Amino acid sequence: MAHMSNFGLIVIASSTAAFLAMGGYTLLPRELWDPACNIKGNISISSGIRIFHVPGQYDYDSTRIRTDYGERWFCSEADARNAGWRKAGR
């Protein structure tokens, strides 16, 4: 019975490692892995332009991040700019 238990632990550990290595942590709610990264990197549906929103900006609260579309969270404005995103105008 202990042999099966060890096998199960190995399977779980391997699956978790593969999940995290593939960026699986981004599937978790952002606040569970880094609440300090609150800058929203949004991609315009119509133009494909990459725009980031910071807390307090006009569209910040209504902007939803969809990682399946390449959108993401940033920890600083510098990180967003260095990744090729521009700050929203309002």
C-alpha positions as CSV (number, residue, x, y, z in Angstrom):
1,M,0.0,0.0,0.0
2,A,2.9,2.4,0.8
3,H,4.3,1.8,-2.7
4,M,1.1,3.0,-4.3
5,S,1.0,6.0,-2.0
6,N,4.5,7.0,-3.1
7,F,3.6,6.6,-6.7
8,G,0.6,8.8,-6.2
9,L,2.7,11.5,-4.6
10,I,5.2,11.3,-7.6
11,V,2.3,11.7,-10.1
12,I,0.9,14.7,-8.2
13,A,4.3,16.4,-7.8
14,S,5.2,15.8,-11.5
15,S,1.8,17.1,-12.7
16,T,2.1,20.2,-10.5
17,A,5.7,20.9,-11.7
18,A,4.6,20.6,-15.4
19,F,1.6,22.8,-14.8
20,L,3.7,25.5,-13.2
21,A,6.5,25.2,-15.8
22,M,3.9,25.9,-18.5
23,G,2.8,29.1,-16.8
24,G,-0.2,27.4,-15.2
25,Y,0.0,29.8,-12.2
26,T,-1.6,32.4,-14.5
27,L,-4.8,30.4,-14.4
28,L,-5.1,31.1,-10.7
29,P,-6.8,34.3,-9.6
30,R,-4.1,37.0,-9.7
31,E,-4.6,37.9,-6.0
32,L,-3.6,34.3,-5.1
33,W,-0.1,34.6,-6.6
34,D,0.9,38.3,-6.6
35,P,-1.4,41.0,-5.4
36,A,1.2,43.7,-6.0
37,C,1.0,43.1,-9.8
38,N,-2.1,45.2,-10.4
39,I,-1.3,46.8,-13.7
40,K,-3.6,45.5,-16.4
41,G,-2.1,44.7,-19.8
42,N,-5.0,44.8,-22.3
43,I,-5.0,44.2,-26.1
44,S,-7.5,46.1,-28.2
45,I,-9.9,43.8,-30.0
46,S,-10.2,46.2,-33.0
47,S,-6.6,47.3,-33.5
48,G,-4.4,44.8,-31.6
49,I,-2.7,47.6,-29.8
50,R,-1.3,46.7,-26.4
51,I,-2.3,49.2,-23.7
52,F,-1.8,49.0,-20.0
53,H,-4.1,50.5,-17.3
54,V,-3.1,51.5,-13.8
55,P,-5.4,51.7,-10.8
56,G,-7.4,55.0,-10.8
57,Q,-7.5,55.3,-14.6
58,Y,-10.9,55.7,-16.3
59,D,-11.2,52.2,-17.8
60,Y,-9.2,50.3,-15.1
61,D,-12.2,48.8,-13.3
62,S,-14.0,47.8,-16.4
63,T,-11.0,46.2,-18.1
64,R,-10.9,42.4,-17.8
65,I,-7.7,40.5,-18.4
66,R,-8.0,37.4,-20.5
67,T,-4.7,35.6,-20.6
68,D,-6.0,33.3,-23.4
69,Y,-5.8,36.4,-25.6
70,G,-2.3,37.3,-24.6
71,E,-3.4,39.9,-22.0
72,R,-1.5,39.9,-18.8
73,W,-0.7,41.6,-15.4
74,F,2.4,43.7,-14.8
75,C,4.1,44.6,-11.5
76,S,5.3,48.0,-12.7
77,E,4.8,50.6,-15.5
78,A,8.4,50.0,-16.4
79,D,7.8,46.3,-16.9
80,A,4.8,47.0,-19.1
81,R,6.7,49.5,-21.3
82,N,9.7,47.2,-21.6
83,A,7.3,44.5,-22.8
84,G,6.1,46.8,-25.6
85,W,2.8,48.1,-24.0
86,R,1.8,51.8,-23.8
87,K,-0.1,53.5,-21.0
88,A,-3.8,54.2,-21.6
89,G,-4.5,57.9,-22.3
90,R,-7.3,58.1,-19.8
